[in-house]
Amino acid sequence: MNRPWRLSGDHIRLAMRLTPNGGRDAIDGIEPDGEGGMLLKARVTAVPEKGKANKALIALVAKSLGIPKSSVSLASGDTSRKKILRIDGDPEDVMKKLEGLFD
């Protein structure tokens, strides 16, 4: 199955679609991005101003994977709904944790 994450050197790049003001903080599964790739869908209660929704997304992903927030950073998509996150750490371990979200 095509996944929204890939190994990129010493880290993982995770493609996401964020819904701010989403009513709750949750990861909602995987969807096609319309360009042949896949996106991990997430929603946060935070509003999309001054980076609040991006911070909430980073916290949600870190908590879901059981890794420190400092290991997750926004690589691109600062003001877009589509974002690329960089996840540092042991790539094998991080990919296992990502797969584990969908067991």
C-alpha positions in Angstrom: 0.0 0.0 0.0 1.2 3.5 -0.8 2.0 5.4 2.4 2.2 9.1 3.1 5.7 8.8 4.6 9.1 8.0 3.2 12.6 7.7 4.2 14.7 10.7 3.3 18.3 10.3 4.4 18.4 10.1 8.2 14.8 11.2 8.8 11.2 10.5 7.7 9.2 12.9 5.5 5.5 12.7 6.3 2.9 14.3 4.0 -0.2 15.6 5.8 -3.4 17.4 5.3 -4.4 19.5 8.3 -7.9 20.6 9.2 -7.7 23.4 11.8 -10.8 24.2 14.0 -11.5 20.5 13.6 -13.4 20.0 16.9 -10.9 17.6 18.3 -7.2 16.6 18.0 -7.1 13.4 16.0 -5.4 11.6 13.1 -8.2 10.6 10.7 -6.5 8.1 8.4 -4.9 8.2 4.9 -6.3 9.7 1.7 -5.0 10.2 -1.9 -3.6 13.7 -2.6 -4.9 13.8 -6.2 -1.4 13.8 -7.6 -0.6 10.1 -7.2 0.6 10.3 -3.6 -1.0 9.9 -0.2 -1.6 12.2 2.7 -2.1 11.5 6.4 -5.2 13.4 7.5 -5.3 15.2 10.8 -7.5 17.7 12.6 -6.8 20.0 15.5 -8.9 22.2 17.6 -6.4 25.1 17.3 -7.1 28.0 14.9 -5.0 28.7 11.9 -3.3 31.9 13.0 0.2 32.7 14.2 1.3 29.0 13.7 -1.1 27.7 16.4 -2.5 24.9 14.2 1.0 23.9 13.1 2.1 23.7 16.7 -0.9 21.6 17.6 -0.2 19.3 14.6 3.4 18.8 15.7 2.2 18.0 19.3 -0.5 15.6 18.0 2.0 13.7 15.8 4.6 13.5 18.5 2.1 12.3 21.0 0.6 9.7 18.6 4.1 8.3 17.9 5.4 8.5 21.4 8.3 10.7 20.5 9.5 14.1 21.7 8.0 17.2 20.1 11.5 18.3 19.3 11.8 15.4 16.9 9.0 16.7 14.7 9.3 19.9 12.6 7.5 21.5 9.7 9.5 21.1 6.5 7.0 22.9 4.2 3.4 24.1 4.0 3.5 26.7 6.7 0.2 28.4 5.6 -1.1 25.5 3.4 -3.5 22.7 4.4 -1.0 20.3 2.8 2.1 20.0 4.9 5.4 18.1 5.0 6.7 17.2 8.4 10.2 16.1 9.1 10.5 13.4 11.8 14.0 12.9 13.3 15.0 9.7 15.1 15.6 6.1 14.2 13.9 5.8 10.8 13.0 2.1 11.2 11.5 2.8 14.7 9.5 5.8 13.4 8.2 3.9 10.4 7.0 1.0 12.7 5.2 3.5 14.9 3.5 5.1 11.9 2.4 1.7 10.6 1.2 0.9 14.1 -1.3 3.8 13.9 -3.3 1.8 11.3 -3.3 -1.7 12.8 
